[in-house]
Structures are given as C-alpha cells and as structure tokens.
Amino acid sequence: MTATEPILRPPCSALSVAAGEPVAATASRVEHWLLVEYAGYWPHDPLDAIVFAGSLREHLAAQLASLRNSRLFLVRRPSFRRAGGVRVVYGTTRERGSWFRQLELDAHHDLLGLDLAAALRGEAPAPGERLPHPLLLVCTHGKRDACCARLGRELCTVLHRVAPDAWVWQSSHVGGDRFAGNVVCLPEGLYYGRLDAAAADAMLAAYAAGRIAPEGYRGRSCHSFAAQAAELRVRHEAGLWGFHDVPVVRSRRLAQDRWTVDVLAEIPGDVYRVDVAAELGDERRLTCKALTPRQPRRFVARACERL
C-alpha cells in the first residue's frame, strides 16, 4: 500500500456485530424533542446548520439548555420536495402521557419568536396542533457516520415503502452509530437498532398493534440505561410486550456501576427487582471515524427476583 492509498477499515456496525455486542439498553436519553425540517446540508452538530446562523442559533441553544435531556434533530421527508414553508415538530416522551405538536412556519427564522421550551415545561400554552400520527425517525446522518448513511438510507427506503404515508422521516444523529440502521418511534420514544427489511416489517407490525418487537429493541428514551436493561429483562420474564405493560417503579444506584430497579408487570400485577450492572466490552472503534479504540459500556441485568 502506498502513502496515497486510503486505509480501508471495517465499518463500526460490522465490528459491533462481530463482537456480539447486544443492542439492549442503549437508547439515547431524550425527554424533550425539537424536530426541524431542513433539506440542506446537515453538519455534525445540527445547531451548526447554516440556516440557524447568528441569533437563531443562540436562541435555540438557550432553549435546549433550559430543558433536561433535550435534543434538536434535523429532519426531512424521503423523496419529498416542499414548495415552501418549514415543518416543526416538538414534544416530550414519558412512560405515559407523551405528547407531540406540529407547526408550519414560513421560514426557519420564525423560530426566534417561539418559546417552545416554556411550552415543553408546561409553563405556557403549546402552539400548533396535535401531531395526528406517529413518526418513525430513521437516522441517515452521513456526516456523523458512514454506517448511518448507508444502512440508514436502506432502512428508510424499506419503511417508506410499507409504513403509512407521512410516518417516515430521515433524521440527524439519534445515537448509537454502530447499531445502524436505527429508528426511533415517536411519540413513545422507542429505539430500535440493526433493523434489516425483515426486522423492520416485524417492528412496524408490532408497533401498529401497540406492542414492542423484541428483535432490535434498544430501549425507551425516557429511561436511564439501567432502567432500560431492567425493563427488557422483565418483558422477557413476564412475556409482556405492550407499550405500557411494564412501568419502572423505582431505580436506586447502589455503587458506581450497580443499580437495583423495581419494575411492575401490570398483568398479573407482580413487582420484579432487577440487579443491573455496568460492564465494559472489548476495545474497538465505536464509530467509523474514531481514530482510537474504546471499550463500550453496557448495562446487564444480572438477576431478576419477583417480590
């Protein structure tokens, strides 16, 4: 190999699969969501999009900083061109009571006149109308990671073909590049990873029935990683896969890398206590752009006791 030849490295998603890394308990912690339609270039950080330059960037950054676990996402409809206007969707994901609303603005600059953070905190009326249908956000953020670009776009094509019209949106980084293709189901905040065509079909069928598909399920964005691990363990133990079948009752941190999480199985009403530990996996590149290997942190339900 000459000095001018590129160094070909396996993609991070392939390294993750080869290492046998589970996708469970890896959903990004997001409680407050701001989705802004933008058909232009998506930089590494959505706030750096040229359309937000100047005072609008400062306004959005301040809005997000005032909310716990908040994120801005750039979105666009696949194979869809708008004549004008900007669609904005915002909302909050909770275990129960999630809500999302949508707005149609003339231009991105109109966001300067909105205090969406106050609406998300419940301190002001929420502008816009209720979002009338779910959203499936598929990460296709190629600037962040090549796996998201390649596998995300393939997944987006599959879901766009089989899901109801207007459900599927391309999205900027949702978290977990090495688990591409990634999709987030809103308003519930359900994260899925490593979805191929067959798994995507199964996920969509389960979602339409108000259920979670086990294959590729990463967790819910409203939960901590430890709670995600406990929730999934109880779902397997009790065989309950409805959206709201296993609410988390309490989570306690016992040490730097250990938790106990109490989870209610609503049918028949049993409470499970799950012992969760954080472990480090083998070193490898966790993203396609990473220059040095790191050990991925994973959360494992070591024991599950019915109280």
Residue, then its C-alpha position, 0 to 999 in steps of 0.5 A: m500500500t502506498a502513502t496515497e492509498p486510503i486505509l480501508r477499515p471495517p465499518c463500526s456496525a460490522l465490528s459491533v456485530a462481530a463482537g456480539e455486542p447486544v443492542a439492549a439498553t442503549a437508547s439515547r436519553v431524550e425527554h424533550w424533542l425539537l424536530v426541524e425540517y431542513a433539506g440542506y446540508w446537515p453538519h455534525d452538530p445540527l445547531d451548526a446548520i447554516v440556516f440557524a446562523g447568528s441569533l437563531r442559533e443562540h436562541l435555540a441553544a438557550q432553549l435546549a439548555s433550559l430543558r433536561n435531556s433535550r435534543l434538536f434533530l434535523v429532519r426531512r421527508p424521503s423523496f419529498r420536495r416542499a414548495g415552501g414553508v418549514r415543518v416543526v415538530y416538538g414534544t416530550t416522551r414519558e412512560r405515559g402521557s407523551w405528547f407531540r405538536q406540529l407547526e408550519l412556519d414560513a421560514h426557519h427564522d420564525l423560530l426566534g419568536l417561539d418559546l417552545a421550551a416554556a411550552l415543553r415545561g408546561e409553563a405556557p400554552a403549546p402552539g400548533e396542533r396535535l401531531p395526528h400520527p406517529l413518526l418513525l425517525v430513521c437516522t441517515h446522518g452521513k456526516r456523523d457516520a458512514c454506517c448511518a448513511r448507508l444502512g440508514r438510507e436502506l432502512c428508510t427506503v424499506l419503511h417508506r415503502v410499507a409504513p403509512d404515508a407521512w410516518v417516515w422521516q430521515s433524521s440527524h444523529v439519534g445515537g448509537d452509530r454502530f447499531a445502524g440502521n436505527v429508528v426511533c418511534l415517536p411519540e413513545g420514544l422507542y429505539y430500535g437498532r440493526l433493523d434489516a427489511a425483515a426486522a423492520d416489517a416485524m417492528l412496524a407490525a408490532y408497533a401498529a398493534g401497540r406492542i414492542a418487537p423484541e428483535g432490535y429493541r434498544g430501549r425507551s428514551c425516557h429511561s436511564f440505561a439501567a432502567q432500560a436493561a431492567e425493563l427488557r429483562v422483565r418483558h422477557e420474564a413476564g412475556l409482556w410486550g405492550f407499550h405500557d405493560v411494564p412501568v419502572v417503579r423505582s431505580r436506586r444506584l447502589a455503587q458506581d456501576r450497580w443499580t437495583v430497579d423495581v419494575l411492575a408487570e401490570i398483568p398479573g400485577d407482580v413487582y420484579r427487582v432487577d440487579v443491573a450492572a455496568e460492564l465494559g466490552d472489548e476495545r474497538r472503534l465505536t464509530c467509523k471515524a474514531l481514530t482510537p479504540r474504546q471499550p463500550r459500556r453496557f448495562v446487564a441485568r444480572a438477576c431478576e427476583r419477583l417480590 
